[in-house]
Amino acid sequence: QAMPHALGDLDCSWNVMLANQTINGQTTPVVYKGCKSGYIFALNANTGQMLWYLRPPAVDYQNVVFLNPLNLTAMTKFNWFGYPSTKPIVQNPSDTGSLESDLAFDPATNMVFAATYNDPKQFNYSDVGPPKTPENVTAWEFTWGVQILTIEPAGPVNTTIYAIDAANGKVEWNYTILNEPYRGGLTVSGGVVYSSTLDGTLRMLDESTGRLLSSMQIGGSLLTQPSLGEDANGKMALVLTDMGSTRWGPPFPGFIQALAL
């Protein structure tokens, strides 16, 4: 369990990666996984043994409790962060977590890449009314006693992209993007890490150093990382999509755009 008896919406969504590592002289399949708590894990794919984990230094944890799985009282709690108080509370990771996007892996350099972020929110607890039937209840009402529309921004927002040694979890470099949370994922190819953010900016970072090589404004709210591929003539293209999300930006028709490398 990545977060035993989680009281908030800090699940482990998005991708799972499988890669080979040399451990004690033997080739071993390893599972890599990022969770909304911000944590990144490396597990032995044969046994489930945790090889390493990373708690990203840039994530500023506020009023999020990691419960002890060996404590019966902690494992039988059924309330919210800050209980029994019903006063507003600022949380980070908040409703969208601190890592909700795909990791990337480059077998040539044995590096894992992840985008974590801070997006603190104020939660205003409220009476959600009488119990509802299972088909009508939402996770927000059932687990937190909070109306999703009463969650408000409550602090500085920023993203940190990490390059991580896949063998031991050591951070090799990090790159900060101010005033933007992150969603979608990262793409790595040809020595370049491609990052697309919700303000419509595509950034290209040097895989070895994290140095910004180039950036360009694509537009929209880039919710999904770019894809790389060849067309029928063998020409490489970088493909970006936007769905015109009303949650992450002003509504507009979505688009698909292909860029030449």
Disulfide bonds with the S-S distance in Angstrom:
Cys12-Cys35 1.91
